Amino acid sequence: MSPAEMLPEPELVIFDCDGVLVDSEPLSVDVLVRVLRAGGLDIAADEAMERFLGRSLKTTTEIIKAEYGLEVDDAMLETMRKDLYQRFQDELQAVAGVAVAVDKLKELGIATCVASSSQMERIRHSLEVTELLGKFEPHIFSATMVENGKPAPDLFLHAARAMGVRPEACMVVEDSPAGVEAAKRAGMRVFAFTGASHARHDRHIEALRTLEPDGMFDDMRELVHFVRREQKVAHAS
C-alpha cells in the first residue's frame, strides 16, 4: 500500500459481519465446539476461536480434516446450522453503535457494504435478527462468491469491484487477523475493531497489532473519526 498521505479520500467502508456488526463469535464457536465434540473431536473453545476466527466454513472444514482428522459431514453441518440460527434468534445482539455509525457515514457521503466469510444465508439472518439488514441490503458479499476466502484478498476485491470503488479508496473494518491480512493484501486501509466480546483479551489484540492495521478501536463511535481523519489527509496531500 502507498503511504497514507498518498491515498485518495475514502469512498467506501467495507464491514466484516461477525464480530464487527454483530457480536456472534462466542455463539458460533460454542456451537462449533459442541458439534465437533459430538463427532469425536474434543477441541477447546479458545483453540477453536484462535484457529478459525474470520475464516469461511469451507476453509474451517478443510482445516478440521487436514489438521484434526475429522471429516465434517452434511449431517454435522445441518446440525450446526440449525443450532446456530436458533442461538442467533434467541441471543444475538448488534455491536453497540453500529447503526448510528452507518448513518453518519452515509451523511458524509461514504458508501457502505458487508463482506463476510460467512454464507449469505447466515449473514442475512444475523443482520435481520439484529435489525441491521436494511442498513446494508443489497450490498452484502459472501466468501461463497469468490474462489479463496480470507486471508486471501479475493472477497474484498470482489466487493470493491461490485461497488465501483478502487481498492485504495476503500476502508475495511475487521476483527480477525485473517480479515486484517486480507484487507492489506487487497491494498485497502484496514481498521481493527476490538469491541466485540471475543476480541477484548490481550492475546487477540496483540495478534491484530502485529499485523499493523491503520488503526485499532473498541468503540464503533470512533469509526467516523477515522474516516474524517482519512478525508483530511487526502485533502492535504
PyMOL commands that set and color helices and strands:
alter all, ss='L'
color gray80, all
select helices_A, chain A and resi 4-6+25-38+45-52+57-68+74-91+98-107+120-129+133-136+143-145+154-163+167-169+177-185+197-199+202-210+220-236
alter helices_A, ss='H'
color red, helices_A
select strands_A, chain A and resi 12-15+111-116+140-142+170-174+189-193+215-217
alter strands_A, ss='S'
color yellow, strands_A
deselect
rebuild
show_as cartoon
